[in-house]
Amino acid sequence: MEWDILRTLDGEQRREVLRMAVRRRYRSGDTLFHQGDPGDSMHLVDKGHVAIRVANLRGDLVTVDVLGPGASFGEQSLVHDARRSAAAVAIGNVETMMLRRPAFDELRCRYPAMAWVLVELLAGQVRRLSDQLVDAHTMPAEQRVLKQLRRIAGIFRDGATSRLPITQRSWRRWPERLDRQRTAPCNRSSPPASSA
């Protein structure tokens, strides 16, 4: 398996990362970690798919990303002692290579290129979030949904089948959300004309 996060490392460095990582196996529906847990490790997805979920202020769970083989998550915990900003849940059977912060720190001391791996990864996250922000401001909801469905279909291109849990409650809200998005520009009143 080739992981995006390790592509800038040479063969010896990649082997050392994998030697220091621990293989973890999860069944469908298992939570790898919860939002708010102390962050102390990152995961490299080897097999299966992982949903990244965040609870909003009302307590609703929102799936913000779906990751497949070759992806990584949890890397922010290697940089600082913050709590997890999201939960990670197995979609189908999942295997990851988990790298704990002390092992990463040891690797970073031995191989300075390891620090650049994180810089590159975090810069990629900023680019991805910037793209999503632009999409949110410039693209109708239907197009954003279709764009994400195409992206998710690409993640499952290996023929794996899994179920993405969408509750009836969350599904019922989609038509009204889409209608609000579609009609919002039409319902805005124009600014009053200035009187001369």
N, C-alpha and C positions, 0 to 999 in steps of 0.2 A: 504494500500500500504506500502510495506517495501522498504526503500531507502538504497542503499549500504552505503552511507555516514553516516547514523545514526546507523548502526548496532552495533557499540561499545558502544553506550549510553544505559543507563538503561531506563525503561519504563517512569519514571517521566521526565527524561531529553528529551526524544523523544516527549512526549506530550507538553512540554514547547516550544520546537522548533516549532512544528506545530501550537501551540496557537499563537505564535508571528509572524508566517508567514502569508502572504496574498495570498488567492487563486486568480490566474489570468487565464483568458480564452482568447484563440486566435483562429482565423479562419485560415484555410489553406492559406499559403502564407504570413501571417502577420509576420512582423519582431519584435521579442521580444526586441532586441537591435542591434545597428549597430556597426561595427568595428570602433574604434575611439571614441565611446561614453564614457563619464565618467562612470567608474565602481562603483556601489554602492550597488549591491545586487547579490545574487546567486539564482538559481532556482532548485527546485526538480521536476522532471517530474512525474506527477501523471497519466495523460492520454495522449495518442497520441505520436507523434514523432517529434523531433527537429533536423534540419540540422545545423551544425556549419560550417560557411563559412568564408573564408579569401580571400581578394583581393590581387592578386600578383602584382608585379611591373608594369606589363602591364595593370592592371585594370581588368583582368579576375577573375571571382569568382570561387573559388575552394572549393568544399565541402570536408572538412577534417575529419568530423565525423558525424555520425547519432546516435542519442540517443533515447531511449525508456523509458517506465515507469520504475521507480526505479533508474534512472540515475540522475545526477546533473551536473550543469554547471554554470560558472560565479563565482566560489568560490575564484579565485585569487583576485577578487575585495574586498573580506573580509579582505585581508591581507594588501593591500596597495592601494594608490590612483591613480593607473595607469589607462590609458584608456583601453577600451575593445580591446583585441587582435584579436577578430573575431566577426562576426555577428551570431545571432541565428535566425532561420526562422522556422515557424511552417510548418510541413508536415502533412496535414490534420488538424482536430480540435485538439487543445492541451489545457491541463490544467496543470498549475504548481503551486507549493507553493513557493512564493518569500519571501526570508528572506533578509532584508536590513542590512547594516553594523551596524548601531546603535543597532538594536535588537540583532545581533550576538555578539557585544561587551558586551551587558548586560548579555547575556547568558554565555559568556566566563568568566565574573567576578563571576557569581553565580555558574557555573559548570566548574571547571578547565578541565574536560575531553573534553570539546568542543574544546580546543586548539589542542588536539591530533587527533580529527576528521580531522582537516585541514592538520596536518602533515601527517597523513595516506593517505589522498586523494592526496596531492601533491607528495608524494613518489610513489603512484600508477601511477600518470601521468608521472613521470620520467621513471618508468619501461616501461610503454606503449610506450613512445617516444624512449627509448633505443631499444626496440624490433623492432619498425618501422625502425629505423636507420640501425640495423643489417639486416633486410629484404631488405632494399633498396640497401645495398652493397652486399648481397649474393644471392638474389632471383631474377630470371628473372621477367620482368614486368607482363607477363601473369599469373604467379603464385601469384604475389602480388595482382593483380586484382581479381583473383578467391578467394583468402583468404579474401579479403574485402567483396566480394559479399556474401560469406558464413556467415561472421560475421553479415552483414546487414540482411540477411535472418533470422538469429537467433533473431535479434531484432524485426522482424515483425512476429515471430512465433505465436503470439496471434491471427492471422487471420486478423489483420487490413490490409486494403488495402490503399495505398497511392502512389502517383506518385513522383518519384525522378526526378526533372527537370534536363535533360541533353539537352543542346542546340545542334542544328545541327552543329554549329561551333565547339563546344568542341568534339562532336562525330566524326566529320570528321578528327580531329587530332589524334584520337586513333590509326588507322592503321599505320600512319607514325611514331608515337611514338613507337609502338610495333616493327615495322620493324627496327627502329634505334637501339632499345634495343637489338633486336635479332642479328643484324649484326655488332654491335659495336665491340665485341671482335674479330671478323674475320677481320675487316678493320684496326685494329691496326698493325702497322708495328713493327717488332721485332727490338730491338736495334742493331745498326751496330756492326759487329764483329770487335774486336780490331785488329789492324795490329801489327804484332810482328816484 
